[in-house]
Every structure is written in C-alpha cells, then in structure tokens.
Amino acid sequence: MFTLPSLSASQSPNRTNLLRLALIRFIVLTGQLAAIIYAATIMKATLNYPLLFATVALLASINTATLWRITQPWAVSETEIFIQLLIDVAALSGQLYLSGGATNPFVSYFLVPIAIAAALLSARFTWTITLLSLGSYSALLFYFQPLPDLLPDAGSNMMSADPHAHHHHNPVNNTESTPSLNLHIVGMWLNFAISAALIAFYLVRMANTVREQREQLNRQREQDLRNQQIISLATLAAGTAHELGTPLNTIQLLIDELTLQPEPDDIDLLKQQVAQCKKIIGQLTRTAELHQSEQLQTIKLTTFLQQTISNWQLLRPQVHYTLTLTPEHENPSPFILADTTLSQALCNLLNNAVDAKNDKPVEITAHWNNEQCEILIRDHGPGFSETISKKLGQPFISEKTSGQGMGLGIYLSQASIERFGGNIILENHPDGGALVTLILPITGVNDDQS
C-alpha cells in the first residue's frame, strides 16, 4: 500500500510532470473503459472485448506501478517520461486497431502525447513521439478491425466495408470488396499531420522560451536578493566604521604614552596596525564617494596585485607567500577596473588561505590573455569539505573551525568580483589544499593608460 503522491513545489520538475502524466492517464483510462462498455451494451458492436479490456487493465497496472515509482527516491529523467509517452502511443494504437482504426473519432487523441512531449521534453524526443504518432495514424488508415457504426455509407462515395469482416487489408491489393479511402478520411489524416507538426514545432520553441525566461528570472531574483544583503552589510559596515573611530583614537593616545616604555618593537607594530585601521576607515569613506559618482580606477593588473598584497602584509606581517606573474616581456600586463572593494575581496581570499593553518607559504599566481585574467590562490591546508563547499559563497557559511569566522569573507568577495563582471571558482587542488581562482575581465593592454 502507498499513498497517492501530492503535487508539491519541493518536488523536482520531472517528478511532478510524471505524476501529472499518471493522473491524466487514469482519467483517459476511465473514459476508455466507459467507451468500451457503451459499445458493448448500447451499440452492440462486434469487437474483441477481451483484448480491449486486457489493454485497459495492462495500462492501469503500468500506471499504478508508475505512481509507486514516483514515491521512490530515484531521480526522474527526461528519458523516463519519454518512455511513458511511448507506452501511451503504443496502447492507443492497439486500442484503435481493435475499434475502427482511423475511423474512430478518438484517433485525434494522438495529439495529446505530442503536446505533452512538446511541453516537457527536448526537441529530439518530441519529434520522435510526433513521427511515431503520425506513423501509427497512417497505418490505422489501412489496418484495423472495423467498428461498423463508424464506417461511412458506401453509396455516398465514402469508405465501405463488409460489416462481418474482422480485418482490413491494404486496398491497393484488393479492388473488389475491400474499402477504399475517400477524401473525408484523407482530409482527417492531413489535418492531423499538419496539427502535429505545428504543435511539435511551435510548442517546443515556446516551451524553450518559457524555460529560458524562468531561468533568467531566477538568476535575477538571486541577484536582487544578494544586492539587498550587500546593502544591509554595507549599512552595518558604515556604522561599524563610525564606531571604530573613537576607540582607535583612544588606542592612539595610549600608544603615545607607552612609547616611553621598554620594548619599542611591539609598540611600532601596534602603531602600524592602528595606522592601517585608520587607513581602512578612510578608504571606506572614499569608496562610498566613488560609488555615488560611479567612478572606477583603471589600473595595471600587476600594479593592483603588488599594492593590494603590500597592504595585506601590513595586516598579516607574519605570513609567507610566493607571487608568480606572467613575464611582461612575453605578454604585457593588462589593465583592469578596480576600486577598494576589489582589493578587499582579494585580501579576504588571501586571509582565508592563511587561516588554513599550514606552515607552507600561500602560492599566488597570475596569468592573462587578451580577454581575461586569472589570479590563483592556493594554500596547503585541508581543503574544502564536500558538504561545506556546496554552500560556500552564502553568508554565514564558514570553513573555519575556530569559531571566529562568520563566513562573510567569500560571500563579500564574490559579490564584489561579480560587480566587475568577474567570477570566483572554489575547488580542491589535486595535490592537496584549496585552490581559489579569481577571474576578471580586462580593459586593455595599452601602456599609456594609468
């Protein structure tokens, strides 16, 4: 026993579509069963009822198995839906063969699998269903067991047949008593062929357009949500920077007093840290002004890297790193658009590499071509875990085990870099450790730029 699955938004689209297909099939089976009973009791038609009922029972069994399959955790593929539609086409072909062939008014139901395929499947599967349906319809023009009440009168120049015959053969091979095709039946077939082609062609294109628009809307929705979160974080950062001004001034006064004490080396380091904090606050103000006027700086990639890494070393003087650049005599350094947020993004990524807790130096490599540049940062730590790596880039998701990281570094870095048309790739290095690749578009390689 199993309960009928419900249409839930949390289900995958293919699983939901398969459930809907099964529900449609149950409705059709009910109609087919009613039609067979009507033909047997009211029309008193001479048909192969055992075989017709067996076809309905077989299809109902397949549909019941389909409902059970939907409740299982296995992924529902597009191929599986295609096979289900093939079953529908085959079952309909068999039922129509036993009940009048192309003269049966339900022959137009062949359009339903075509429409479903066009809405749900790729063009390859849709055209396969279309051609098979059209082929079945064409065969049913010649090969079927007649339902006499559906056959047109022979005296009206329409299809005629022996009401006691059980099978029609190709009229080309028998010109005496077998039925002949007439314009009405041929017109029905031609109308079906045109309708099937139009559905397969236009509905596939419409479905693809709808899917593309849905994906674009989802991307835009995610971008809007990210922008809202960035604005909230920016407001928090501005307030925090304002609050930092007072304690930093107090620290500066204390440093001035402690300068008279022994061990001046520690005092000098503390002075550098405070000066750097003040510099960061000042840059925050200047960056806000630049964003209001939408001004960005065009700078050489190599100059940007050297300046950023130099400022980063003031905050992390104890760290070791290696910097490898493409030789400029082989490929001149390109220019990129940058501001303070891009420098902060790179510093965040470098800090994450240092926090990997390994004594080996952080490896920084930069190379470029005529379209984009790549900055690779590799550490020799444990790398990204499989569960966390899928969520990195979301706020408050962190790999740090010390409890000090809030997971904002990579999130803010990714948002800043995407604003410049770039991207971040997070992966584990084949030889161990994490590898972060920062990709940025270039604006040119003209040495006259500044």
C-alpha positions in Angstrom: 0.0 0.0 0.0 1.1 3.5 -0.8 -0.5 6.9 -0.6 -1.0 8.9 -3.7 1.8 11.5 -4.0 0.8 15.1 -3.8 1.9 17.9 -6.2 4.5 19.7 -4.1 6.6 22.6 -5.0 9.6 20.9 -3.4 9.5 18.0 -5.9 11.7 18.1 -9.0 10.0 19.3 -12.2 10.4 15.9 -13.9 8.9 14.0 -10.9 5.9 16.5 -10.8 5.4 16.1 -14.5 5.4 12.3 -14.3 2.8 12.5 -11.5 0.6 14.7 -13.7 1.0 12.3 -16.6 -0.1 9.4 -14.5 -3.2 11.3 -13.3 -4.1 12.3 -16.9 -3.7 8.6 -17.9 -6.1 7.5 -15.1 -8.7 10.0 -16.4 -8.2 8.7 -20.0 -8.5 5.1 -18.9 -11.8 5.8 -17.2 -13.1 7.3 -20.5 -11.8 4.4 -22.5 -13.5 1.9 -20.1 -16.8 3.8 -20.4 -16.5 3.8 -24.2 -15.9 0.1 -24.3 -18.9 -0.6 -22.0 -21.1 1.7 -24.2 -20.0 -0.1 -27.4 -20.8 -3.5 -25.8 -24.2 -2.6 -24.2 -25.7 0.2 -26.2 -24.2 -0.1 -29.7 -24.0 -4.0 -29.6 -20.8 -3.7 -31.7 -18.9 -6.8 -32.6 -15.4 -6.2 -31.2 -12.7 -8.1 -29.5 -13.8 -7.1 -26.0 -11.4 -9.4 -24.0 -8.4 -7.9 -25.8 -9.7 -4.4 -25.3 -10.3 -4.9 -21.6 -6.9 -6.6 -21.3 -5.3 -3.5 -22.9 -7.0 -1.2 -20.4 -6.0 -3.4 -17.5 -2.4 -3.6 -18.6 -2.2 0.2 -18.9 -3.8 0.6 -15.5 -1.2 -1.7 -14.0 1.6 0.2 -15.6 0.1 3.4 -14.3 -0.2 2.0 -10.7 3.4 1.0 -10.9 4.3 4.5 -12.1 2.6 6.0 -9.0 4.6 3.7 -6.8 7.8 4.6 -8.7 7.2 8.3 -8.1 7.3 7.7 -4.3 10.8 6.3 -4.6 13.9 8.5 -4.2 15.3 7.7 -7.7 15.6 10.7 -9.9 13.1 11.0 -12.7 14.8 11.6 -16.0 13.5 13.1 -19.3 14.1 9.7 -20.9 11.7 8.1 -18.4 8.9 10.5 -19.3 9.6 9.8 -23.0 9.2 6.0 -22.4 5.9 6.7 -20.6 4.6 8.6 -23.6 5.8 5.8 -25.9 3.6 3.4 -23.8 0.6 5.7 -24.3 1.1 5.9 -28.1 1.5 2.1 -28.3 -1.6 1.4 -26.1 -3.7 3.9 -28.1 -2.6 2.4 -31.4 -3.6 -1.1 -30.2 -7.0 0.1 -28.9 -7.7 2.0 -32.1 -6.7 -1.0 -34.2 -9.3 -3.1 -32.3 -12.0 -0.4 -32.6 -12.3 1.1 -36.1 -8.8 2.4 -36.7 -8.7 5.9 -38.3 -12.5 6.0 -38.5 -12.6 6.1 -34.6 -13.3 9.7 -33.5 -10.7 9.2 -30.7 -7.9 8.9 -33.2 -7.2 12.6 -32.6 -6.0 11.7 -29.1 -2.7 11.1 -30.7 -2.2 14.9 -30.4 -2.2 14.7 -26.6 1.1 12.8 -26.2 2.6 15.1 -28.9 1.5 18.2 -26.9 2.8 16.8 -23.6 6.2 15.9 -25.2 6.5 19.3 -26.7 5.8 21.0 -23.4 8.1 18.8 -21.2 10.8 17.2 -23.4 13.6 18.2 -25.7 13.0 18.6 -29.4 14.6 15.2 -30.2 12.1 13.3 -28.0 9.2 15.5 -29.2 9.8 14.8 -32.9 10.2 11.1 -32.2 6.8 11.0 -30.5 5.4 13.1 -33.3 6.7 10.8 -36.1 5.6 7.6 -34.2 2.1 9.0 -33.7 1.8 10.1 -37.3 3.1 6.6 -38.4 0.5 4.9 -36.2 -2.3 7.1 -37.6 -1.1 6.3 -41.2 -1.1 2.6 -40.5 -4.6 2.7 -39.0 -5.9 4.0 -42.3 -5.3 0.6 -43.8 -5.0 -1.9 -41.0 -7.8 -2.1 -38.4 -10.7 -4.1 -37.2 -13.8 -2.2 -38.2 -16.5 -0.8 -36.0 -19.5 -0.9 -38.4 -21.3 2.1 -36.9 -18.3 4.3 -37.6 -17.9 3.3 -41.2 -19.4 5.8 -43.8 -22.0 4.6 -46.2 -20.6 3.1 -49.4 -23.3 4.7 -51.6 -22.2 8.2 -50.7 -18.8 7.6 -52.2 -17.2 7.1 -48.8 -15.4 4.2 -47.2 -17.4 0.9 -47.4 -16.7 -2.4 -45.7 -18.2 -5.8 -45.0 -19.7 -5.4 -41.5 -18.7 -9.0 -40.8 -15.1 -8.6 -41.7 -12.6 -8.6 -38.9 -9.6 -7.1 -40.6 -8.9 -4.6 -43.4 -6.0 -5.2 -45.7 -4.3 -2.7 -47.9 -6.9 -1.6 -50.5 -4.2 -1.5 -53.2 -4.0 -5.3 -53.1 -7.8 -5.9 -53.3 -10.1 -3.8 -55.5 -13.3 -5.8 -55.3 -14.7 -5.8 -51.8 -12.2 -4.1 -49.5 -12.9 -0.4 -48.6 -11.3 2.4 -50.4 -10.0 5.7 -48.9 -12.1 8.8 -49.5 -11.5 12.5 -49.3 -13.0 12.8 -45.8 -10.7 10.2 -44.2 -7.7 11.6 -46.1 -8.6 15.1 -45.0 -8.8 13.9 -41.4 -5.3 12.4 -41.7 -3.9 15.5 -43.4 -5.4 17.8 -40.7 -3.8 15.6 -38.0 -0.4 15.7 -39.8 -0.4 19.5 -40.0 -1.6 19.9 -36.4 1.0 17.5 -35.1 3.8 19.3 -37.0 2.6 22.7 -35.8 2.4 21.6 -32.2 5.8 19.9 -32.2 7.5 22.9 -33.9 5.9 25.9 -32.2 5.2 24.5 -28.8 8.8 23.2 -28.4 10.1 26.7 -29.2 7.5 28.3 -26.8 8.4 25.8 -24.0 12.1 26.5 -24.5 11.5 30.3 -24.4 9.5 29.9 -21.2 12.2 27.8 -19.6 14.9 30.4 -20.5 12.8 33.2 -19.1 12.2 31.3 -15.9 15.9 30.6 -15.5 16.6 34.3 -16.2 14.0 35.4 -13.6 15.6 33.0 -11.1 19.0 34.4 -11.7 17.7 38.0 -11.4 15.8 37.1 -8.2 19.0 35.7 -6.7 21.0 38.7 -7.8 18.4 41.1 -6.2 18.5 39.1 -3.0 22.3 39.3 -3.0 22.2 43.0 -3.6 19.7 43.5 -0.7 22.0 41.5 1.6 25.0 43.5 0.4 23.2 46.8 1.1 22.4 45.6 4.6 26.0 44.6 5.2 27.2 47.9 3.8 25.0 49.8 6.2 26.4 47.7 9.1 29.9 48.3 7.9 29.4 52.1 7.7 28.0 52.1 11.3 30.9 49.9 12.5 33.5 52.2 10.9 32.0 55.2 12.6 32.0 53.4 15.9 35.7 52.3 15.4 36.8 55.9 15.2 36.6 56.6 19.0 38.4 53.6 20.3 41.1 53.9 17.7 41.8 57.5 18.9 41.9 56.2 22.5 44.3 53.4 21.4 46.5 56.0 19.7 46.7 58.1 22.9 47.7 55.0 24.9 50.4 54.1 22.3 51.9 57.6 22.6 52.1 57.1 26.4 53.6 53.6 26.0 56.2 54.7 23.6 58.3 55.8 26.7 58.3 52.2 28.0 60.9 49.5 27.0 60.4 47.0 24.1 59.6 49.6 21.4 59.4 46.9 18.7 55.9 45.8 19.9 54.9 49.5 20.1 56.0 50.1 16.5 53.9 47.1 15.3 50.9 48.3 17.2 51.3 51.8 15.7 51.3 50.2 12.2 48.2 48.2 12.9 46.3 51.3 14.2 47.5 53.3 11.2 46.3 50.6 8.9 42.9 50.6 10.6 42.6 54.3 10.2 43.6 53.9 6.6 40.9 51.3 6.0 38.2 53.6 7.5 39.3 56.4 5.3 39.2 54.1 2.3 35.7 53.1 3.2 34.6 56.8 3.1 36.4 57.4 -0.2 34.9 54.2 -1.8 31.4 55.3 -0.8 32.0 58.7 -2.5 33.3 56.9 -5.7 30.3 54.7 -5.8 28.0 57.7 -5.6 29.7 59.2 -8.6 30.2 55.8 -10.3 34.0 56.4 -10.7 36.3 53.4 -11.1 40.0 53.3 -11.4 41.8 51.7 -14.4 45.0 50.1 -13.2 47.6 47.7 -14.3 46.9 44.2 -13.0 50.5 43.8 -11.8 50.3 47.2 -10.0 47.0 46.3 -8.5 48.4 42.9 -7.2 51.5 44.5 -5.8 49.7 47.3 -4.0 47.0 45.0 -2.6 49.4 42.4 -1.4 51.6 45.1 0.2 48.7 46.5 2.2 47.6 43.0 3.1 51.1 42.3 4.5 50.8 45.2 6.9 47.8 43.4 8.4 49.4 39.9 8.3 53.1 40.6 8.7 53.9 37.1 9.9 52.6 35.3 6.8 54.7 33.9 3.9 53.7 33.9 0.3 55.0 33.4 -3.2 53.9 35.6 -6.1 54.3 34.4 -9.7 53.4 36.7 -12.6 53.4 36.1 -16.3 56.6 37.8 -17.6 55.6 41.2 -19.1 58.0 40.8 -22.0 56.1 37.8 -23.1 52.6 39.2 -22.6 52.2 42.9 -21.4 50.2 43.3 -18.2 46.6 44.1 -18.9 44.6 46.9 -17.3 41.5 46.2 -15.1 38.8 48.2 -13.5 39.2 48.3 -9.7 38.4 50.1 -6.5 38.8 49.5 -2.8 36.1 46.7 -2.8 38.1 44.7 -5.3 41.2 45.0 -3.1 39.2 44.0 -0.1 37.9 41.0 -2.0 41.4 39.8 -2.8 42.5 40.4 0.8 39.6 38.3 2.1 40.6 35.4 -0.2 44.2 35.7 1.0 43.2 35.7 4.6 41.2 32.6 4.1 44.2 30.9 2.6 46.4 31.9 5.5 43.8 30.7 8.0 44.1 27.2 6.5 46.7 26.6 9.3 49.7 25.3 7.4 53.3 26.4 7.6 53.9 26.4 3.9 53.6 29.7 2.1 50.5 30.8 0.2 51.0 30.5 -3.5 49.7 33.4 -5.6 49.8 33.1 -9.4 48.5 35.5 -12.0 48.3 34.9 -15.8 46.2 36.5 -18.5 45.2 36.6 -22.2 43.5 39.2 -24.4 40.1 38.7 -22.8 40.5 37.9 -19.1 43.0 37.5 -16.3 43.1 34.8 -13.6 44.5 35.1 -10.1 45.0 31.8 -8.4 45.4 31.4 -4.7 46.5 28.1 -3.3 47.0 27.0 0.3 48.3 23.7 1.7 45.6 23.2 4.3 42.9 20.5 4.5 40.9 22.0 1.5 37.2 22.4 1.3 35.0 19.7 2.7 32.3 18.3 0.4 29.4 19.4 2.5 30.6 22.9 3.1 32.0 23.6 -0.4 28.4 23.4 -1.8 27.4 26.2 0.5 30.5 28.5 0.3 29.6 31.9 -1.1 26.5 32.1 1.1 26.6 34.5 4.1 27.5 33.0 7.5 28.8 29.7 5.9 32.4 29.2 7.0 35.1 26.5 6.9 36.9 27.9 9.9 36.9 25.7 12.9 38.0 28.2 15.5 34.6 29.7 15.8 35.9 33.1 14.8 34.9 33.1 11.1 31.4 34.3 10.2 31.6 33.1 6.6 31.2 36.6 5.2 34.6 36.8 3.5 34.0 34.7 0.5 30.4 36.0 0.2 31.5 39.6 0.1 34.4 38.8 -2.2 32.1 37.0 -4.7 29.6 39.9 -4.7 32.4 42.5 -5.3 34.0 40.5 -8.1 30.7 39.8 -9.8 30.1 43.5 -9.8 33.2 43.9 -12.0 32.0 41.1 -14.4 34.2 38.5 -12.8 33.8 35.2 -11.1 35.3 33.0 -8.3 35.9 29.3 -8.6 36.4 27.3 -5.4 37.9 23.9 -5.6 40.4 21.5 -4.1 43.9 21.3 -5.6 44.8 17.8 -6.9 47.9 17.8 -4.8 46.1 18.9 -1.6 44.9 22.1 -0.2 42.3 24.6 -1.5 42.6 26.4 -4.8 40.6 29.7 -5.4 40.6 31.1 -8.9 39.6 34.8 -9.3 38.6 35.6 -12.9 38.4 39.2 -14.1 37.7 40.8 -17.5 40.4 43.1 -18.8 40.0 46.6 -20.3 43.1 46.6 -22.5 46.9 46.4 -22.5 47.8 49.9 -23.6 50.8 51.0 -21.7 49.7 54.6 -21.9 46.8 54.0 -19.6 47.2 54.8 -16.0 
